[in-house]
Amino acid sequence: MYSKPPATRFVYINSIRYSENSLISDGIILNEITENGIILNINGTLYRMPIK
């Protein structure tokens, strides 16, 4: 869920709630939650995943 204050943003991935800068698994960090999706940091490379 996107909101203007970053501290209140969150997403559910595989039924687990994550906030920005959370470690999802080894080498995968939820870098940012945007209005249009999320940005993942996977081993140092950023990937944008849009909302479906």
A tleap script that builds the chain and sets N, CA, C and O, in Angstrom:
source leaprc.protein.ff14SB
mol = sequence {
  NMET TYR SER LYS PRO PRO ALA THR ARG PHE
  VAL TYR ILE ASN SER ILE ARG TYR SER GLU
  ASN SER LEU ILE SER ASP GLY ILE ILE LEU
  ASN GLU ILE THR GLU ASN GLY ILE ILE LEU
  ASN ILE ASN GLY THR LEU TYR ARG MET PRO
  ILE CLYS
}
set mol.1.N position { 0.838 -1.162 0.000 }
set mol.1.CA position { 0.000 0.000 0.000 }
set mol.1.C position { 0.891 1.235 0.000 }
set mol.1.O position { 1.771 1.374 0.849 }
set mol.2.N position { 0.660 2.119 -0.944 }
set mol.2.CA position { 1.440 3.347 -1.040 }
set mol.2.C position { 0.781 4.452 -0.223 }
set mol.2.O position { -0.443 4.584 -0.211 }
set mol.3.N position { 1.598 5.238 0.454 }
set mol.3.CA position { 1.138 6.459 1.101 }
set mol.3.C position { 2.302 7.448 1.075 }
set mol.3.O position { 3.457 7.052 0.919 }
set mol.4.N position { 1.996 8.719 1.226 }
set mol.4.CA position { 3.049 9.737 1.148 }
set mol.4.C position { 4.129 9.544 2.208 }
set mol.4.O position { 5.309 9.591 1.860 }
set mol.5.N position { 3.794 9.330 3.481 }
set mol.5.CA position { 4.862 9.099 4.462 }
set mol.5.C position { 5.482 7.710 4.265 }
set mol.5.O position { 4.779 6.707 4.388 }
set mol.6.N position { 6.767 7.632 3.966 }
set mol.6.CA position { 7.401 6.321 3.715 }
set mol.6.C position { 7.243 5.317 4.852 }
set mol.6.O position { 7.189 4.113 4.603 }
set mol.7.N position { 7.170 5.785 6.078 }
set mol.7.CA position { 7.070 4.873 7.217 }
set mol.7.C position { 5.768 4.080 7.236 }
set mol.7.O position { 5.683 3.060 7.920 }
set mol.8.N position { 4.762 4.522 6.508 }
set mol.8.CA position { 3.472 3.820 6.513 }
set mol.8.C position { 3.234 2.982 5.260 }
set mol.8.O position { 2.156 2.409 5.102 }
set mol.9.N position { 4.208 2.901 4.379 }
set mol.9.CA position { 4.078 2.088 3.152 }
set mol.9.C position { 4.364 0.625 3.463 }
set mol.9.O position { 5.238 0.310 4.271 }
set mol.10.N position { 3.618 -0.268 2.813 }
set mol.10.CA position { 3.881 -1.691 2.972 }
set mol.10.C position { 3.310 -2.465 1.790 }
set mol.10.O position { 2.441 -1.974 1.070 }
set mol.11.N position { 3.813 -3.680 1.605 }
set mol.11.CA position { 3.283 -4.604 0.604 }
set mol.11.C position { 3.252 -5.995 1.222 }
set mol.11.O position { 3.971 -6.280 2.180 }
set mol.12.N position { 2.412 -6.851 0.664 }
set mol.12.CA position { 2.402 -8.261 1.032 }
set mol.12.C position { 3.003 -9.047 -0.121 }
set mol.12.O position { 2.577 -8.921 -1.269 }
set mol.13.N position { 3.994 -9.855 0.202 }
set mol.13.CA position { 4.617 -10.748 -0.770 }
set mol.13.C position { 4.566 -12.144 -0.169 }
set mol.13.O position { 5.121 -12.379 0.904 }
set mol.14.N position { 3.912 -13.057 -0.844 }
set mol.14.CA position { 3.715 -14.418 -0.331 }
set mol.14.C position { 3.131 -14.398 1.078 }
set mol.14.O position { 3.578 -15.135 1.957 }
set mol.15.N position { 2.135 -13.554 1.281 }
set mol.15.CA position { 1.397 -13.424 2.543 }
set mol.15.C position { 2.222 -12.883 3.709 }
set mol.15.O position { 1.809 -13.003 4.863 }
set mol.16.N position { 3.375 -12.291 3.427 }
set mol.16.CA position { 4.217 -11.677 4.450 }
set mol.16.C position { 4.267 -10.180 4.194 }
set mol.16.O position { 4.475 -9.740 3.063 }
set mol.17.N position { 4.075 -9.402 5.249 }
set mol.17.CA position { 4.068 -7.943 5.131 }
set mol.17.C position { 5.504 -7.410 5.194 }
set mol.17.O position { 6.275 -7.755 6.089 }
set mol.18.N position { 5.841 -6.551 4.206 }
set mol.18.CA position { 7.161 -5.928 4.144 }
set mol.18.C position { 7.014 -4.420 4.032 }
set mol.18.O position { 6.062 -3.922 3.431 }
set mol.19.N position { 7.964 -3.695 4.616 }
set mol.19.CA position { 8.039 -2.246 4.449 }
set mol.19.C position { 9.303 -1.934 3.646 }
set mol.19.O position { 10.088 -2.834 3.348 }
set mol.20.N position { 9.497 -0.675 3.301 }
set mol.20.CA position { 10.666 -0.282 2.519 }
set mol.20.C position { 11.952 -0.661 3.255 }
set mol.20.O position { 12.025 -0.609 4.483 }
set mol.21.N position { 12.950 -1.038 2.481 }
set mol.21.CA position { 14.278 -1.453 2.963 }
set mol.21.C position { 14.266 -2.757 3.748 }
set mol.21.O position { 15.187 -3.017 4.522 }
set mol.22.N position { 13.236 -3.584 3.561 }
set mol.22.CA position { 13.160 -4.888 4.219 }
set mol.22.C position { 13.903 -5.939 3.399 }
set mol.22.O position { 13.894 -5.906 2.168 }
set mol.23.N position { 14.537 -6.861 4.094 }
set mol.23.CA position { 15.175 -8.002 3.456 }
set mol.23.C position { 14.100 -9.038 3.177 }
set mol.23.O position { 13.443 -9.527 4.096 }
set mol.24.N position { 13.923 -9.373 1.897 }
set mol.24.CA position { 12.915 -10.360 1.508 }
set mol.24.C position { 13.520 -11.759 1.559 }
set mol.24.O position { 12.906 -12.689 2.084 }
set mol.25.N position { 14.715 -11.903 1.016 }
set mol.25.CA position { 15.482 -13.149 1.103 }
set mol.25.C position { 16.928 -12.792 0.791 }
set mol.25.O position { 17.234 -11.631 0.521 }
set mol.26.N position { 17.813 -13.772 0.826 }
set mol.26.CA position { 19.232 -13.505 0.573 }
set mol.26.C position { 19.421 -12.747 -0.726 }
set mol.26.O position { 19.052 -13.232 -1.796 }
set mol.27.N position { 19.998 -11.553 -0.634 }
set mol.27.CA position { 20.300 -10.762 -1.821 }
set mol.27.C position { 19.137 -9.984 -2.402 }
set mol.27.O position { 19.306 -9.312 -3.419 }
set mol.28.N position { 17.954 -10.052 -1.790 }
set mol.28.CA position { 16.783 -9.341 -2.311 }
set mol.28.C position { 16.244 -8.410 -1.235 }
set mol.28.O position { 15.826 -8.851 -0.165 }
set mol.29.N position { 16.261 -7.104 -1.536 }
set mol.29.CA position { 15.782 -6.086 -0.617 }
set mol.29.C position { 14.667 -5.296 -1.283 }
set mol.29.O position { 14.776 -4.903 -2.445 }
set mol.30.N position { 13.607 -5.071 -0.545 }
set mol.30.CA position { 12.534 -4.194 -1.023 }
set mol.30.C position { 13.029 -2.769 -0.848 }
set mol.30.O position { 12.976 -2.214 0.250 }
set mol.31.N position { 13.503 -2.189 -1.917 }
set mol.31.CA position { 14.140 -0.873 -1.867 }
set mol.31.C position { 13.127 0.253 -1.670 }
set mol.31.O position { 13.320 1.131 -0.829 }
set mol.32.N position { 12.043 0.221 -2.454 }
set mol.32.CA position { 11.075 1.320 -2.395 }
set mol.32.C position { 9.700 0.856 -2.832 }
set mol.32.O position { 9.571 -0.023 -3.684 }
set mol.33.N position { 8.675 1.452 -2.243 }
set mol.33.CA position { 7.293 1.235 -2.648 }
set mol.33.C position { 6.826 2.538 -3.289 }
set mol.33.O position { 6.843 3.593 -2.654 }
set mol.34.N position { 6.411 2.455 -4.548 }
set mol.34.CA position { 5.978 3.644 -5.285 }
set mol.34.C position { 4.479 3.573 -5.551 }
set mol.34.O position { 3.830 2.574 -5.242 }
set mol.35.N position { 3.941 4.635 -6.123 }
set mol.35.CA position { 2.518 4.639 -6.474 }
set mol.35.C position { 2.195 3.589 -7.528 }
set mol.35.O position { 1.062 3.115 -7.605 }
set mol.36.N position { 3.188 3.221 -8.346 }
set mol.36.CA position { 2.958 2.316 -9.471 }
set mol.36.C position { 3.501 0.909 -9.276 }
set mol.36.O position { 3.341 0.066 -10.158 }
set mol.37.N position { 4.141 0.635 -8.145 }
set mol.37.CA position { 4.699 -0.693 -7.926 }
set mol.37.C position { 5.792 -0.673 -6.875 }
set mol.37.O position { 5.771 0.145 -5.956 }
set mol.38.N position { 6.751 -1.583 -7.019 }
set mol.38.CA position { 7.858 -1.655 -6.075 }
set mol.38.C position { 9.182 -1.658 -6.822 }
set mol.38.O position { 9.237 -1.958 -8.015 }
set mol.39.N position { 10.241 -1.323 -6.108 }
set mol.39.CA position { 11.585 -1.381 -6.650 }
set mol.39.C position { 12.376 -2.333 -5.762 }
set mol.39.O position { 12.517 -2.107 -4.560 }
set mol.40.N position { 12.886 -3.394 -6.367 }
set mol.40.CA position { 13.669 -4.391 -5.654 }
set mol.40.C position { 15.146 -4.202 -5.946 }
set mol.40.O position { 15.528 -3.872 -7.069 }
set mol.41.N position { 15.966 -4.411 -4.942 }
set mol.41.CA position { 17.414 -4.438 -5.106 }
set mol.41.C position { 17.814 -5.904 -5.028 }
set mol.41.O position { 17.745 -6.525 -3.967 }
set mol.42.N position { 18.233 -6.447 -6.164 }
set mol.42.CA position { 18.624 -7.846 -6.216 }
set mol.42.C position { 20.110 -7.902 -6.492 }
set mol.42.O position { 20.563 -7.655 -7.609 }
set mol.43.N position { 20.861 -8.231 -5.451 }
set mol.43.CA position { 22.328 -8.298 -5.527 }
set mol.43.C position { 22.923 -7.034 -6.123 }
set mol.43.O position { 23.848 -7.105 -6.932 }
set mol.44.N position { 22.398 -5.869 -5.727 }
set mol.44.CA position { 22.947 -4.589 -6.152 }
set mol.44.C position { 22.347 -4.003 -7.412 }
set mol.44.O position { 22.682 -2.874 -7.773 }
set mol.45.N position { 21.474 -4.725 -8.095 }
set mol.45.CA position { 20.820 -4.222 -9.298 }
set mol.45.C position { 19.360 -3.919 -8.976 }
set mol.45.O position { 18.667 -4.738 -8.372 }
set mol.46.N position { 18.898 -2.736 -9.383 }
set mol.46.CA position { 17.523 -2.327 -9.119 }
set mol.46.C position { 16.585 -2.797 -10.218 }
set mol.46.O position { 16.882 -2.664 -11.405 }
set mol.47.N position { 15.443 -3.352 -9.807 }
set mol.47.CA position { 14.410 -3.809 -10.731 }
set mol.47.C position { 13.081 -3.205 -10.323 }
set mol.47.O position { 12.712 -3.242 -9.149 }
set mol.48.N position { 12.366 -2.653 -11.277 }
set mol.48.CA position { 11.038 -2.089 -11.027 }
set mol.48.C position { 9.995 -3.150 -11.373 }
set mol.48.O position { 10.030 -3.742 -12.452 }
set mol.49.N position { 9.068 -3.382 -10.442 }
set mol.49.CA position { 7.976 -4.322 -10.677 }
set mol.49.C position { 6.675 -3.533 -10.575 }
set mol.49.O position { 6.326 -3.050 -9.498 }
set mol.50.N position { 5.954 -3.399 -11.690 }
set mol.50.CA position { 4.699 -2.624 -11.680 }
set mol.50.C position { 3.576 -3.374 -10.981 }
set mol.50.O position { 3.614 -4.598 -10.849 }
set mol.51.N position { 2.580 -2.623 -10.536 }
set mol.51.CA position { 1.371 -3.206 -9.973 }
set mol.51.C position { 0.573 -3.843 -11.104 }
set mol.51.O position { 0.451 -3.258 -12.181 }
set mol.52.N position { 0.041 -5.011 -10.877 }
set mol.52.CA position { -0.765 -5.676 -11.906 }
set mol.52.C position { -2.213 -5.372 -11.722 }
set mol.52.O position { -3.046 -5.845 -12.494 }
savepdb mol mol.pdb
quit
